[in-house]
């Protein structure tokens, strides 16, 4: 049996005749002539190598055993096509689909909660989360590997459309027993005399720290020790190995538990924003647009928060 040559039109003709029992009725149902229906059935018989319909009493057509086997396949095909049609409509309307969301490393403290919130609100859209430093996320965005990205400062390249989605304060942290913890405010010279624990090149936090220290020091030298992750930096600060300029969203729990303290100094906290962005030269898919709108609609409620200390030092 040459199944590769069978067409949907032939199967529908077989279904119409089997259901109505008549070439004439089947032709009217399909908007064809009886000879056209007969031609479709003859071709299907030739492909099957056997008759798929037989005349019963009163000239009514009834399917043979082989015809019933093909009618079962036709019914399954019709069901699959109807399901595919619904899925295509859902994809076009943004009710289902897949969206890849890239988030810079600093955002890993809220990104899983954000994705869980999105999946509860839009369960038919699969959101895939990718975490990396700023350079890695920008490279993925330029390589068309991401649909959306969240970061602290929109890039010049690739060209993007960026919308602020919430505040992103940066602070300088120290161990609670650090000598500078008792100063209010800490003077720029005292800050520059410290060892700063820093993220790697390519990190947005590293760029911000460099700009801040160069600005308050007016070009004076300062010392930094590079560490690979925010977790390592926090533990090193707690151990007294130095201080660090860091996103407040990475250390809310440690600040709340008073394992770390935020230094008070002119220009701190550095107020920035989180941005949700996508490439300007790519029209977002309907699913991407729904996820983008959902994130924007949250108004930054997914970001970590610290209540004001009722007993400040």
N, C-alpha and C positions, 0 to 999 in steps of 0.2 A: 504494500500500500504506500503510495507516494504522499505521505503526510506533508512534505515540504511544499507541495504545490496546491494544497487545499486553501481556499480563500474563505474569508468571513462571509462574503456574499453567498457562496455556495451553501455554507452551513445555515445561514439564515433562511435561504430558500427551502432547505430540507426541513427546518423547524416550522416554517409557515405552512407547508403542505401537510406535515405530520399533525399539526395542531388543528388545521381546518378540514383536512381530508380531501381537499379539492385544489386543483391547479388554478382554477378561476378565482376562488376566494383568496388563495395565497398571492396571486398576481395583484389583485386589488389591494391587499394589505401592504404589499411592498411597492406599489406604484409601478408595476411592470406589466408586460403582456404575458398571457399564458405560454406562448412559444418561448419567451425569454426565460421563464421559470423552468420550462421543460429542458432548455439548453443547459441551464445551470445544474440541474439534477443529472442530466446525461453525463456531463463532464465529471461530476462527483462520483457517479457510478463507475466510470472508467478509471478514476484514480483509486477507488476502493477495490476494483476488480470484481465487483459483485453488485447486484441490485440492492438498493437501500430502502426502496419502497415497493409495496405490492398492492394490487387492487383487491379489496375485500368485496363483500356483497354490496350491492347498490352502487358499485363503482367508486367507493370511498377508498382513498389511499391510506395504508397503514404501514408503519416502519417494520422492516425485517429486523432480525436479531442484530445484524451488522449495522443497520440504520439506527437502532436504539443505542448502540455503543457510541456512534458518532454524535447522536443527540445529547448523550451525557457529556461528551467533550464540549459540545456547543454550549450547554448550560453552564459548565464550569468556566468556559472562556467568557461568556457574557457576564458572569458574576465577577470574574477577575477584572474585566474591563470597566465595569461599573465602579468597582472599588478603586481602580486606578483613576477613573474620572473624578471621583470625590477627592482623592488625594491631590490630584493636580489642582483642583479648585481650591483646596485648603492651602496648598503651597503658594498659589497665586495671590490669595487673600492674606497670607501671612499667618494662618492658623496653625501651620506645622512647618517643619524644616529643621535645618541645622545651622547654628551660628557659632563661629569660633571667636571667643573673646580673649584678647591678650591683655595682661595686667602686669605692670612693672613690679619688681620684687617687693617694694614697700607696701604694695596693695594686697599682698597675700594674707594680711591680717584681717581683711574684711571681704576679700573676693569670694571665698567659699560660701559665706553667709549670703552674699549678694546673689550668687548663682542659685543657691537653694531657694531664695525668695522668688527668683524668676521662674524656676521650675514649678513652684507651687501655683504661681499666677498663670503661667502659660505652659501647661504640662506636655503639650504636643510639640513644642519646640525644644530640640535638644541643644543645650548650650555647652560647648566644649571650652574648658578653661586652660589657658597657657600662661605660665608665669616665667618671667625672665628679667634681666636688668634692662635698662633703657635702650642700650644699643641693640640688644637681642630682639626686643619687641619692635623697634623701628625697622630692623632688617626683615623681620617677618611681615611687617606691614608693607614694606617696599616690595617684598617678594610675593605679595598677594596671598599670603597664608592666613591672614586674619580678616575677619569681617568688621570687628570693632576693637578698640583698644582704650585702656584707661591708663593715664599717666599724669604727671604733675605739670609738665610744660609742653605745649604742642610743638612739634618740630617744624623746621623750615622745609625739609625734604624727608619723605614725600609730601606733596601738598595735601592738606587734610582739612576737613570741616570739623571744628572742635567746639564743644559746648561745655561750660562749667557745670559740674554736678554736685559740688560740695566743697567746703573749706578743707584746707590741707596745711595745718600749722606745723612749723618746724621749731624745735627747741634745742637747747644745749642741756644734756643730762650729766649728772655727776652722782657719785655715791653720797648718801645722806651725811656721812661724816667727813666729806671732802672740805678742805679749808674754805673754798669759795661758796659752799652751800649757805654759809651764814652771812654773806655779803649781799646787800641790796641797795643799789645795784652793783654788779661786778664791773670793774673798770676794764676797758679794752686791753690795757697793758697786762692786766692780770690774766685775762683770757689767753692772750698770745703767748704767755709764758708757760702755758700748759701743753701737755702732749694730747693731741687730738687723735682719736681712734676713728678710722675712716673706711668707707667702702671703696671698692676697686674703681679704676678708671672705667668710664662708660656708665657709671651710676649717676642718676639725677641728683641724689643726695650729695654725692661727692662734688658735683659741679656747684651746687648751691653753697656748700661749706666753703669751697675755695673762693667763691665770689664774696661771701660774707667776711671771711678773715682778711682777704686782700683789701676790702673796703674799710674795715675798722682799723686795720693796721697801717693803711696808707702805704702798702708795699713792704712793710717790715716782715722779716722772715718768721715762720712758725713751723712747728714740728708735727708731723702726722705719721701714724703707724697704720698701715693698710690691713684690714681684716675683711674676710670674704662675705660675711653675712651679718645681718642686723642682730641675730641671736648671739653671735660671737661678740659683737661690739657691746651689747647690753651686759653680758656676763663679765666682760673685761672691765667695763665701767664700774659695775658692782664690786669687783675685786680691787678697785682702786688703781688700775693701770693707766687711767687717763680719763678724759671727758670726751663727749661726742656731740656733734650736731646731727640730729636725727629727726625723722618724722614722728610727731607726737602719736600718730596712729599705730606705730610699731611698739609702743611701750606703755599703753594705757594701763595694763594690769600691774606692771611693776611700779608705776607712779601711784596707782591706787593703793597698792600694798606698802608703799613707802620704802621699797627696796631701791628706788631711784628717786632723785629729786631734779626738778627743772630749775636751772639757774636763772636769776633775774638780771638782765642786762639791757642796755639801750639797744633797741632794734629787735628785741626778742619778745614774743615769738615772731618768727618770720612767717607772715601770712601769705599763703599760696592757695591755689585751688586745684582740685582734681578735675581733669577734663576727660570727657568721653568723645572719641574721635573716630572718623572713618576716612578713607581716601576720597579726595575731592573728585577724582576722575573715575570713580566707580559708583554707579547708582546702587544703593543698598537693596538687597532682596527684600521682598515683603516680610519675611520672618525677621531679618536683621532690623528692619524699620520698626517692627513691633517690639523687639527687645530694646532697641534704642529708646523708644518712647517710654517703655516701662521703667528703664533705669532713670531717665530724666524725671519721670513722675514720682519717683521715690524721694526726691528732694534731699538726697544725701542722708536719709534716715538709716542707711546701712553702715554708715561710718562710725568707728568707735568714738565714744564720748567720755569725758572726765568731768564729774561734778566738781564744782568749786570746793576747795578744802575748807571745812568749817573751822579748822584750827591751824591756820598757816603759821609757819615758823616766825 
